[in-house]
Amino acid sequence: MSSEIRSMHIADSDGTALNSGGAEVVFDATVRAARELGHETVVLTSPPQRTPWSYVYSRRNYRMVRMSLEQARPDLVHLQNYYHYLSPSVLAAIRDYKKSRPDARLVFTAHDFHLICPNSGFQHFTRHGARSYDVDRPRFRWHHKFDRRSWLHSLLKLAQHVLAYRMLRLDRVIDAVIAPSAQTIDALRAAGVQTPIHLLRNPIAVAPVSPASAPSGLVFLGTLTAAKGLLPFVELLEREEVSCRIDVYGDGPLRNELIDLAGRSRYVDLALHGHIPHEQISGVLSQHTALIYPSTWIENAPLAVVEAAALGLSLVVPHRGGTREMAELAEQHDFYDPESPESVVGAVQSALARTEPNRLIDPSAFEFATYVESLAAVYDEVTSAEAET
C-alpha cells in the first residue's frame, strides 16, 4: 500500500537551514525514506519569520498550508517540528483539508514534548534555574514560567498551547505519533494522549573514519544554548581544576560567552569551531575520545549521542532522560549527577581513561533501511485504519 501514496512532508525547516540540528536531519531522512517507498512527495517548510501573534497562531501560514494541501491533494501528511514558525495553525489547515478528504491521514513525529507542555523541553524556570517535569506525572501549572528569557515569552508559549490544544483541540487531527524514545512515549501516555504512538529510532548516517592521529580529548556537538548546559559544565570543570581539551562544534546565542570563558580558563582548553555540516560529523567526532552532552533538559533522543557511540567515542551524559536512554544503547557510557561536582569529574576522567572503542549494542536499530521499513509499517497501519472505517 505504501507505494500508492502521495505524501506531503511539513516542518518549520529542513537540513538546509542555518544551524540545522537533529530534527532537521531526521526530517530530510523521512522525505528520502518516503521516496524510497515509492511515494510521490511534496515538501513544505516555512520562512524563519514570525511575530508574537503569528507565533501563537499564524493566519498567513494557515492559508499557505491550506493552499498547498489543496494543490497537492496528499493521501498522507507527515508533520514534524512546526511550532516555531508555522505555528499550530498548520494543524487547523490539515483539519480543514481532511474535511474535504476524510480518507487523508496525518502522522506526527514528536521530537520533543510540545504536545503536552508549553515548554517543549518539558521544563519551567525558577530563580534557581530550570526544573524538569516528572515524566510519570506530566502536569504543568499555569502560573509556571515556561521560558527562561522573560515572563512575556512564557506567556506567549502558554497562549500558543492553550489556544491550540485546550480550546481548539487541534491535536485531535493527528492519526498517529512517531516517537524516537521510550521516555517520550511514557510522557505522552501519562499526559493522556490516546493517539497510537510508535517507537522508531532516529536513523543515523555516519561511517567510521580513520583519524590522522590517535583520538584524544572531549568533544561537544550541538547548538550553543542554555538548555544544552555546556557553559556551566565547562565552568564546573574549570573550578575543579580538571585539565582537559574540549572541542566545540556548533553555534548559538551563548557563543560569545563561551569564547570569553575560553580566554580566561586555565585548566580547560576550550576551542570553538562553529557549526559544521552534517556530512562532516564523522571526520570531526572520530578525532576525539569521548562526547560530552550536558543538557539541562531531559532531552528526547539526541542524535549526537548515538552518532558518537557508533564512531567509537565514550559518552559522558547526565543520569536521566532521553540522553541516558540513548547512551544505554551503547556499550560504554559514564553517567553523572548534574548536582554533584564529584560525579561530573569522575565521569569525565573515566571516559578519558578508556582505551577500547565504544560500540552500539544493536547498530541495525539506527540504520536507514530499518527506518524505511518501520516507517512503511506505520504508514500502512494508519492508511489501513482509514480503509477499515
C-alpha positions in Angstrom: 0.0 0.0 0.0 2.9 2.4 0.7 3.9 2.6 -3.0 0.5 4.1 -3.9 0.7 7.0 -1.5 1.1 10.7 -2.3 2.7 12.2 0.8 3.3 15.8 1.9 6.1 16.5 4.5 5.8 19.6 6.5 8.1 21.3 9.1 9.5 24.6 10.1 12.8 23.9 8.4 14.8 21.1 6.8 18.5 20.2 6.8 19.4 23.2 4.6 18.5 25.6 7.3 21.3 27.6 9.0 22.5 25.7 12.1 20.1 22.9 11.4 20.1 20.2 14.1 19.0 16.6 14.6 15.3 17.2 14.0 16.0 18.7 10.6 18.3 15.8 9.7 15.5 13.4 10.6 13.1 15.4 8.5 15.3 15.0 5.5 15.7 11.3 6.2 12.0 10.9 6.4 11.5 12.5 3.0 14.2 10.2 1.5 12.5 7.2 3.1 9.1 8.1 1.7 10.6 8.4 -1.8 12.3 5.1 -1.4 8.9 3.6 -0.5 7.7 4.9 -3.9 5.7 7.9 -2.6 5.1 10.9 -4.7 6.4 13.5 -2.3 5.8 17.2 -1.7 8.0 19.1 0.9 6.8 22.3 2.6 8.8 24.4 5.1 8.4 27.9 6.4 10.4 31.1 6.1 12.1 31.8 9.5 9.9 34.8 10.2 7.4 35.4 13.0 5.7 38.0 15.2 4.4 37.4 18.7 0.9 36.9 17.2 1.9 34.6 14.4 3.9 32.5 16.9 0.7 31.8 18.8 -1.4 31.3 15.6 -0.3 32.3 12.1 -3.2 33.1 9.8 -0.7 33.6 6.9 0.8 30.1 7.4 -2.7 28.6 7.7 -3.5 30.0 4.3 -0.2 28.9 2.8 -0.5 25.3 4.1 -4.2 25.0 3.2 -3.5 26.2 -0.4 -0.6 23.8 -0.7 -2.7 20.9 0.5 -5.5 21.7 -2.0 -2.9 21.8 -4.8 -1.0 18.7 -3.9 -4.0 16.6 -2.6 -1.9 14.3 -0.5 -3.2 11.0 0.9 -0.8 11.3 3.8 0.7 14.3 5.6 3.8 13.7 7.8 4.3 16.7 10.1 7.4 17.3 12.2 8.5 20.4 14.2 6.1 23.2 13.3 5.6 25.4 16.4 8.5 27.9 16.0 7.4 29.5 12.7 4.5 27.7 11.1 2.6 27.7 14.4 -0.2 25.3 15.3 -2.3 26.8 12.6 -0.8 24.2 10.4 -2.9 21.6 12.3 -6.0 23.7 11.6 -5.2 23.7 7.9 -4.8 20.0 7.8 -8.0 19.5 9.8 -9.9 21.6 7.3 -8.3 19.8 4.4 -9.4 16.5 5.9 -13.0 17.7 5.9 -12.9 17.5 2.1 -10.6 14.5 2.1 -11.8 12.3 5.0 -9.5 9.5 3.8 -6.4 11.6 4.3 -4.2 10.8 7.3 -1.8 12.8 9.5 1.4 11.3 11.1 3.3 13.4 13.5 6.9 12.9 14.7 7.4 14.1 18.2 10.9 15.4 18.5 10.2 16.9 22.0 7.3 17.4 24.4 5.5 20.2 22.6 2.1 18.4 22.5 1.8 18.2 26.3 3.7 21.2 27.6 4.0 24.9 26.8 7.8 24.4 27.1 8.9 21.8 24.5 11.8 20.8 26.7 9.3 19.8 29.4 10.6 22.4 31.9 9.7 25.5 33.8 12.1 28.1 35.3 12.5 29.5 38.8 15.1 31.8 40.2 17.2 28.7 40.9 17.2 27.7 37.3 15.5 25.1 35.1 13.2 22.5 36.6 12.1 19.4 34.6 8.6 18.0 35.0 8.1 14.4 36.0 7.6 12.1 33.0 5.4 9.8 35.1 3.2 12.7 36.2 3.5 15.3 33.4 1.3 18.1 34.8 2.3 21.7 34.4 1.0 24.6 36.3 -0.4 27.6 34.5 1.5 30.0 36.8 4.9 28.5 36.0 7.4 30.4 33.9 7.9 28.4 30.6 10.7 30.4 29.0 14.0 31.4 30.7 14.1 34.7 28.9 11.1 36.6 30.3 7.5 36.3 31.5 6.3 37.7 28.2 8.0 34.9 26.3 6.5 32.5 28.8 3.0 34.0 28.3 3.3 33.5 24.5 4.2 29.9 24.9 1.3 29.3 27.3 -1.1 31.2 24.9 0.0 29.0 22.0 -0.5 25.8 24.0 -3.9 26.8 25.5 -5.3 28.1 22.2 -4.2 25.1 20.1 -4.7 22.2 22.5 -7.1 23.2 25.2 -9.5 25.4 23.2 -9.3 24.3 19.6 -8.1 20.8 20.4 -6.1 20.7 17.2 -4.1 17.7 18.4 -7.1 15.6 17.7 -6.4 15.8 14.0 -3.3 13.6 14.4 -3.8 10.0 13.4 -0.5 8.5 14.6 2.5 9.7 16.5 6.1 8.6 16.0 8.5 8.9 19.0 12.2 8.1 18.9 12.4 7.2 22.6 10.5 5.2 25.2 10.7 8.1 27.6 8.7 10.3 25.2 6.1 7.6 24.8 5.8 7.3 28.5 5.3 11.0 28.9 2.7 11.3 26.2 0.7 8.4 27.6 0.9 9.7 31.1 -0.4 13.1 29.9 -3.4 11.4 28.4 -2.5 11.2 24.7 -4.7 8.5 23.2 -3.5 8.6 19.6 -1.5 5.5 18.5 2.2 6.0 19.3 5.0 4.1 17.5 8.7 3.8 18.6 11.0 4.5 15.7 14.7 5.1 16.4 16.1 8.1 14.5 18.3 6.9 11.7 22.0 7.9 11.7 24.3 8.3 8.7 27.9 8.2 10.0 30.7 5.9 9.0 33.9 5.2 10.9 36.8 7.4 9.8 40.5 6.7 10.5 41.8 9.9 12.2 45.1 11.3 11.3 46.3 10.7 14.8 45.1 8.8 17.9 41.8 10.1 19.2 42.1 12.4 22.2 40.1 14.8 24.3 36.5 15.7 24.7 34.1 17.0 22.1 30.7 18.7 22.2 28.4 18.8 19.2 25.2 20.8 19.3 23.6 24.3 19.5 25.1 26.7 22.0 22.0 27.4 24.0 21.5 27.4 27.8 19.4 24.2 27.5 22.5 22.3 26.2 24.3 23.0 29.5 27.8 23.4 28.1 28.7 26.7 29.8 28.1 25.6 33.4 29.6 22.2 32.6 32.9 23.8 31.5 32.8 26.2 34.4 32.5 23.3 36.8 35.5 21.5 35.3 37.5 24.7 35.5 36.6 25.2 39.2 37.5 21.6 39.9 40.9 22.2 38.1 40.3 19.4 35.6 42.9 19.6 32.8 41.3 18.6 29.5 40.7 19.7 26.0 37.1 20.3 24.7 36.5 21.0 21.1 33.1 22.6 20.5 31.2 22.2 17.2 28.1 24.3 16.9 26.8 27.8 17.1 24.2 29.7 19.0 23.4 32.6 21.4 26.0 31.6 24.0 28.9 31.6 21.6 30.4 34.8 22.9 30.1 33.8 26.5 32.0 30.6 25.7 34.6 32.5 23.8 35.0 34.7 26.9 35.3 31.6 29.1 37.9 30.1 26.8 40.0 33.2 27.1 40.2 33.0 30.9 40.3 29.3 31.5 43.5 27.9 33.0 42.7 24.2 33.1 40.1 23.6 30.3 41.5 24.1 26.8 38.2 25.2 25.2 38.2 25.5 21.4 35.2 26.7 19.4 35.0 25.7 15.8 31.5 26.9 14.8 28.7 25.0 13.0 29.7 22.1 10.7 27.5 20.4 8.0 26.2 17.0 9.0 28.3 15.2 6.4 31.5 16.3 8.2 30.4 14.9 11.6 32.2 11.5 11.1 35.5 13.1 10.5 35.2 15.5 13.4 33.9 13.2 16.0 36.4 10.4 15.2 39.3 12.6 16.3 38.1 12.5 19.9 38.0 10.1 22.8 34.6 11.0 24.3 31.5 13.1 23.7 30.1 15.3 26.4 26.3 16.0 26.2 25.4 18.0 29.4 21.9 19.0 28.6 19.9 20.7 31.4 16.6 19.4 30.0 15.7 15.7 29.8 16.0 15.6 26.0 14.2 13.1 23.8 16.7 11.1 21.6 19.7 13.2 20.8 21.3 12.1 17.5 24.8 13.2 18.5 24.9 10.7 21.4 24.1 7.7 19.1 26.4 9.0 16.3 29.3 9.4 18.7 28.9 5.9 20.1 28.7 4.5 16.5 32.1 6.2 15.8 33.7 4.7 18.9 33.5 7.6 21.3 32.8 7.1 25.0 29.8 9.0 26.3 29.6 11.5 29.2 25.9 12.3 29.9 23.5 13.1 32.7 22.0 10.1 34.5 18.4 11.0 33.3 16.1 11.3 30.4 16.4 10.5 26.7 20.1 11.2 26.8 20.6 8.4 29.2 18.2 6.1 27.2 20.3 6.7 24.0 23.6 6.2 25.9 22.4 2.9 27.3 22.1 1.6 23.8 25.9 1.7 23.6 28.4 -0.5 25.4 30.3 2.4 27.1 28.7 5.3 29.0 29.6 7.4 32.0 26.6 8.8 33.8 26.8 11.7 36.2 24.7 13.6 38.6 24.5 17.2 37.5 24.2 18.4 41.1 27.4 16.6 42.2 30.8 18.1 41.0 32.5 14.9 42.2 30.2 12.9 39.9 30.8 15.1 36.9 34.6 15.0 37.4 34.6 11.2 37.9 32.6 10.7 34.7 34.9 12.8 32.6 38.1 11.2 34.0 36.6 7.7 33.5 35.7 8.4 29.8 39.1 9.9 29.0 40.8 6.8 30.5 39.0 4.4 28.3 41.1 2.7 25.6 38.6 0.4 23.9 36.4 2.0 21.3 32.7 2.2 22.0 30.0 0.3 20.1 26.3 0.4 19.7 24.7 -2.8 21.1 22.4 -3.1 18.1 23.6 -0.9 15.2 20.8 -2.1 12.9 18.2 -0.3 15.0 19.6 3.0 13.7 20.2 2.0 10.1 18.3 3.9 7.4 17.0 0.7 5.9 15.4 -0.1 9.3 13.9 3.3 9.5 12.4 2.9 6.0 10.9 -0.5 7.0 9.5 0.8 10.2 8.1 3.9 8.6 6.4 1.8 6.0 4.7 -0.2 8.7 3.4 3.0 10.4 2.1 4.4 7.1 0.4 1.1 6.2 -1.2 0.9 9.6 -2.6 4.4 9.5 -3.9 4.0 6.0 -5.3 0.6 6.7 -7.2 2.0 9.7 -8.7 4.5 7.3 -9.7 1.7 4.9 -11.5 -0.2 7.7 -13.6 2.8 8.9 
